[in-house]
Amino acid sequence: MNYNGQAMSEYHERRQRLWQKVRAHEVDAFLLVNVEGSEQPNLRYLTGFTGTFGVLILGEEALFLTDSRYTEQAQHQVDLPVGEVRGRWLPMVMEKIRALGAKRVGIGSTRTTLYLFEELRKAGEGLEFVSLGAPVEELRRVKTSAEVRKVKEAVELTEAGLKWILTELRPGMSEHQVALELEFWYRKEGADDVAFDLIIAGGPHSAMPHYRAGNTALRKGEVVLFDIGARVDGYCADLTRVVALGKPDPQVEAVYKIVLSANEAGIRAIEAGASGIDVDAAARKIIEEAGLGEKFGHGLGHGVGMEVHEAPRLSPISEDTLVPGNLVTVEPGVYFPGKFGIRIEDLVVVSEDGAQPLSSFPKEELVVI
């Protein structure tokens, strides 16, 4: 592929690997369209561009298109020729594709809407658009050492924020207040933003795995679940810890020990060649043997990178096999609706000989504040 002789960048290398991958499908070009952020993680992965509208065309040459809102920004961020779209963008995209002599054009189908696909077919009369699944996401699931370092930075900031907020935590604070103060701290300390809406769940709310922080006041004697993550330089962290505000119920401490054992078993099971099903089973077995299997409903973990939920997956229905460079969460949980929930989550990198944890926030015992 000709990139006009420019120096090899990480984005250049990624585009080369993508081109080699999609060429196996006998396409003449690959098209990635980011409209209102629809393909933002994939486009940023391939070009470094952070705006909400951009089009990447890969063929024997590569071209980036955007509109006047982002032309100057793209010229600073993107290591490709940048074309500016004026008026309707579809005709210009088709013109550029035809200028490459392309007939068969590959597109990723997991994020492309049916509406956009039909519009491409209408505007691209004489061109054949070929659905290729998720080729960019497949590349993204294996992280380079540079990407792992970026996630590690996000993890370290996430843990520093948790350490800080625990010194501020008091009964009477609302979940929403805690979430806002923690998010502000992350941004103040250098985060791009948070990786997702921070989950601060007090008491019975901790039994809802994807609870959204509300105006409920935290109460003494209850647990508080923190499922949190900062985003740094485009890469996410994901960490879950549970603390108790005052002396907890003995059942809480007993369940905490079971979940901790499951978390540790899951981490021990991770290695290159292990299946997502088997890793999940190693952790799930601990919870099932404690008679709490029906209280653990979700999968054990998922990939993390430019998005907080990526491939591969660790679950009873996973179709993935781990390879070196995968970066996954291990997050078993046990939930008692209306009472409390315990989840402990760590981020680990898959290596040839096991799992290398990125998170290190203490978890050996339930922290009581």
C-alpha positions in Angstrom: 0.0 0.0 0.0 1.3 3.4 -0.9 1.2 6.1 1.8 3.3 8.6 -0.2 6.6 7.5 1.4 5.8 8.9 4.8 7.4 7.6 8.0 5.9 4.5 9.4 3.5 5.4 12.3 1.4 3.2 14.6 -1.6 4.2 12.5 0.2 3.4 9.3 1.0 -0.1 10.6 -2.6 -0.7 11.7 -3.9 0.3 8.3 -1.4 -2.0 6.6 -2.6 -4.9 8.8 -6.2 -4.1 8.1 -5.5 -3.9 4.4 -3.8 -7.3 4.4 -6.8 -8.7 6.3 -9.5 -7.4 4.1 -7.7 -8.1 0.8 -8.2 -11.8 1.6 -11.9 -11.1 0.7 -10.9 -9.9 -2.8 -12.0 -6.3 -2.3 -10.4 -3.4 -4.1 -11.0 -0.9 -1.2 -12.2 -0.7 2.4 -14.6 2.1 3.5 -15.0 3.3 7.1 -17.6 6.0 7.7 -17.9 7.7 11.1 -21.1 9.8 11.3 -21.9 11.4 14.7 -19.4 9.1 16.4 -20.8 5.8 14.9 -17.3 4.5 14.1 -15.3 6.8 16.3 -13.2 4.2 18.2 -12.3 2.4 15.0 -11.5 5.6 13.1 -9.3 6.8 16.0 -7.6 3.4 16.1 -6.7 3.7 12.4 -6.0 7.4 12.1 -5.8 9.2 15.4 -8.7 11.3 14.5 -11.0 12.3 17.4 -13.8 14.1 15.7 -17.4 13.0 15.1 -17.4 13.0 11.3 -14.7 11.4 9.1 -14.3 8.9 6.3 -11.4 6.6 5.7 -10.9 5.0 2.3 -8.3 2.3 2.0 -7.1 1.0 -1.3 -3.8 1.0 -3.2 -3.7 4.5 -1.7 -5.4 5.8 1.5 -7.4 9.0 1.9 -9.2 10.7 4.7 -12.2 13.0 4.3 -14.0 15.3 6.7 -15.9 18.5 6.7 -14.9 22.1 7.4 -15.5 21.7 11.2 -12.6 19.3 11.4 -10.3 20.0 8.4 -7.6 21.8 10.5 -7.9 19.3 13.3 -7.5 16.4 10.9 -4.4 17.9 9.4 -2.8 17.9 12.9 -4.1 14.4 13.9 -4.1 12.3 10.7 -1.0 11.0 8.9 -2.9 10.9 5.6 -3.9 13.4 2.9 -7.0 15.1 4.1 -9.9 16.0 1.8 -12.6 18.5 2.7 -16.2 17.6 2.0 -18.5 20.4 1.0 -22.2 19.8 0.7 -23.3 16.2 0.5 -20.5 13.8 1.4 -21.7 10.6 -0.2 -21.1 11.7 -3.9 -17.6 12.8 -3.0 -16.8 9.5 -1.3 -18.1 7.6 -4.3 -16.0 9.8 -6.6 -12.8 9.1 -4.6 -13.6 5.3 -4.6 -14.1 5.2 -8.3 -10.9 7.2 -8.8 -9.1 4.3 -7.2 -10.5 2.0 -9.8 -12.3 0.0 -7.1 -15.3 -2.2 -7.9 -15.7 -4.3 -4.7 -15.7 -2.2 -1.5 -15.5 -3.8 1.9 -17.2 -2.3 4.9 -17.5 -3.3 8.6 -21.0 -4.5 9.2 -21.3 -4.5 13.0 -21.6 -0.7 13.3 -22.9 0.2 9.8 -26.7 0.9 10.0 -29.0 -0.6 7.4 -29.9 2.9 6.4 -26.3 3.9 5.7 -25.7 0.6 3.8 -28.7 1.3 1.5 -27.5 4.9 1.0 -24.1 3.7 0.0 -25.6 1.3 -2.5 -27.8 4.0 -4.0 -25.0 6.5 -4.3 -22.5 3.9 -5.5 -24.2 2.6 -8.5 -22.0 0.1 -10.2 -20.0 -0.6 -7.0 -20.4 -3.7 -4.9 -20.4 -3.3 -1.2 -19.3 -6.3 0.7 -20.0 -6.9 4.4 -16.9 -8.0 6.2 -18.0 -8.3 9.8 -15.8 -6.6 12.3 -12.2 -6.5 10.8 -11.1 -3.4 12.7 -12.4 -4.7 16.0 -10.7 -8.0 15.4 -7.4 -6.1 15.2 -8.2 -4.1 18.2 -8.6 -7.1 20.5 -4.8 -7.7 20.5 -3.0 -4.8 22.3 0.5 -3.7 21.6 2.8 -2.9 24.5 2.2 0.8 23.8 -1.5 0.3 24.1 -1.1 -1.7 27.3 0.9 1.2 28.8 -1.9 3.6 28.0 -4.5 1.3 29.7 -2.1 1.0 32.6 -2.0 4.8 32.9 -5.8 4.9 33.0 -5.9 2.2 35.6 -3.4 4.0 37.8 -5.4 7.2 37.6 -8.6 5.3 38.3 -7.0 3.7 41.4 -5.6 7.0 42.6 -9.1 8.5 42.3 -10.6 5.7 44.3 -8.0 6.1 47.0 -8.9 9.8 47.2 -12.7 9.4 47.3 -12.5 6.9 50.1 -11.0 9.5 52.3 -14.0 11.8 51.5 -16.7 9.1 51.8 -19.3 9.7 54.5 -22.8 8.5 55.4 -25.3 11.0 54.1 -23.5 11.7 50.8 -25.6 10.8 47.8 -24.4 8.3 45.2 -24.7 11.0 42.6 -22.5 13.4 44.6 -19.8 10.8 45.0 -19.9 10.0 41.3 -19.7 13.7 40.3 -16.8 14.5 42.7 -14.9 11.5 41.5 -15.4 12.4 37.8 -14.4 15.9 38.5 -11.2 14.7 40.2 -10.4 12.4 37.2 -10.7 15.3 34.7 -8.8 17.6 37.0 -6.0 15.1 37.2 -5.6 14.6 33.5 -8.3 12.2 32.2 -9.9 12.7 28.8 -13.2 11.9 30.5 -14.6 8.9 32.3 -14.7 5.5 30.5 -18.4 5.1 31.3 -21.0 6.6 33.7 -19.4 5.8 37.0 -21.4 3.3 39.1 -21.7 4.3 42.7 -24.2 1.9 44.3 -25.1 2.0 48.0 -26.8 -0.8 49.9 -29.5 -2.6 48.0 -28.5 -0.7 44.8 -25.2 -2.7 44.8 -27.3 -5.8 43.8 -27.9 -4.2 40.4 -24.8 -4.8 38.2 -25.3 -1.8 35.9 -27.0 0.6 38.4 -26.8 4.3 37.6 -25.9 6.5 40.6 -29.0 8.3 42.0 -29.8 10.7 44.8 -30.0 8.0 47.4 -28.0 8.9 50.5 -25.3 6.4 51.6 -26.1 4.8 55.0 -23.9 3.5 57.8 -23.6 -0.2 57.9 -24.3 -0.7 54.2 -21.8 -1.6 51.4 -20.9 0.8 48.6 -19.9 -0.7 45.3 -17.6 1.4 43.0 -17.5 0.3 39.4 -15.3 3.0 37.9 -12.8 3.9 35.1 -11.0 6.9 33.7 -10.2 7.3 30.0 -6.6 8.5 29.3 -5.3 9.2 25.8 -8.3 7.4 24.3 -7.9 4.2 26.4 -10.2 3.0 29.2 -9.8 1.5 32.7 -12.4 -0.6 34.4 -12.2 -1.4 38.1 -14.7 -2.6 40.7 -14.2 -2.6 44.5 -16.7 -2.8 47.4 -16.3 -1.0 50.8 -18.5 -0.9 53.9 -19.6 2.2 55.7 -19.2 1.0 59.2 -19.3 -2.6 60.5 -21.0 -4.8 57.8 -23.4 -7.7 58.3 -21.5 -11.0 58.7 -23.2 -12.3 55.5 -21.6 -9.5 53.6 -18.1 -10.5 54.8 -18.7 -14.1 54.0 -19.9 -13.4 50.5 -17.0 -11.0 49.9 -14.5 -13.9 50.7 -16.3 -16.2 48.2 -16.2 -13.5 45.4 -12.6 -12.8 46.1 -11.7 -16.5 45.8 -13.6 -16.6 42.4 -11.8 -13.5 41.2 -8.4 -15.0 42.1 -9.4 -18.4 40.5 -10.4 -16.6 37.3 -7.1 -14.8 37.1 -5.2 -18.0 37.7 -7.1 -19.7 34.8 -6.1 -17.0 32.3 -3.3 -17.9 29.8 -2.8 -18.0 26.0 -4.9 -20.8 24.5 -7.5 -20.8 27.3 -11.1 -20.5 26.1 -13.4 -17.8 27.4 -15.7 -20.6 28.6 -13.1 -22.3 30.6 -11.8 -19.2 32.3 -15.4 -18.3 33.2 -16.0 -21.8 34.6 -12.9 -21.6 36.8 -14.3 -18.6 38.7 -18.0 -19.7 38.5 -17.2 -23.1 40.1 -16.1 -21.3 43.3 -19.4 -19.5 43.6 -21.5 -22.6 42.6 -19.7 -24.7 45.2 -20.7 -22.1 47.8 -24.3 -22.6 46.8 -24.6 -19.2 45.2 -24.5 -20.1 41.5 -27.9 -18.6 40.8 -26.7 -15.3 42.2 -24.0 -14.9 39.5 -25.9 -14.2 36.3 -23.5 -12.3 34.1 -20.2 -13.3 32.3 -16.9 -13.2 34.1 -15.3 -10.6 31.9 -14.7 -8.7 28.7 -12.0 -7.0 26.7 -11.1 -3.4 27.4 -9.3 -0.9 25.2 -10.5 2.2 23.3 -13.9 1.1 24.5 -14.8 -0.3 27.9 -16.5 -3.3 26.3 -14.6 -5.1 23.6 -13.7 -8.6 22.5 -12.8 -11.1 23.7 -15.4 -12.3 26.2 -15.2 -14.6 29.2 -18.6 -16.2 29.7 -20.4 -19.5 29.5 -21.3 -18.8 25.9 -18.0 -17.2 24.8 -16.7 -18.3 21.4 -13.2 -16.8 22.1 -9.8 -18.3 22.8 -7.3 -16.0 24.5 -4.1 -15.0 22.8 -1.2 -12.9 24.1 -2.0 -9.2 24.0 -5.7 -9.7 25.0 -6.7 -7.4 27.8 -9.7 -8.6 29.8 -11.6 -7.9 33.0 -12.1 -10.6 35.7 -15.3 -9.6 37.6 -17.3 -12.2 39.3 -20.3 -11.0 41.3 -22.9 -12.3 43.7 -26.1 -10.3 44.1 -29.0 -10.5 46.6 -31.8 -8.3 45.3 -33.1 -5.8 47.8 -30.1 -6.4 50.1 -26.6 -6.1 48.7 -24.2 -7.2 45.9 -20.5 -7.9 45.9 -18.3 -7.7 42.7 -14.5 -7.5 42.5 -13.0 -6.6 39.1 -9.5 -6.5 37.9 -7.9 -5.8 34.5 -5.3 -8.3 33.3 -3.2 -8.7 30.2 -2.9 -12.2 28.7 0.6 -13.5 28.2 2.1 -16.8 27.1 2.5 -18.0 30.7 -0.6 -16.5 32.4 -2.2 -13.2 33.3 -0.3 -10.0 34.1 -2.6 -7.8 36.4 -2.8 -4.1 35.6 -4.9 -3.2 38.6 -3.4 -3.4 42.1 -5.9 -1.7 44.4 -6.1 -3.7 47.6 -8.8 -6.3 47.7 -7.6 -8.9 50.2 -10.3 -8.0 52.6 -13.4 -5.9 52.7 -12.4 -2.3 53.5 -14.5 -0.8 56.3 -14.7 3.0 56.5 
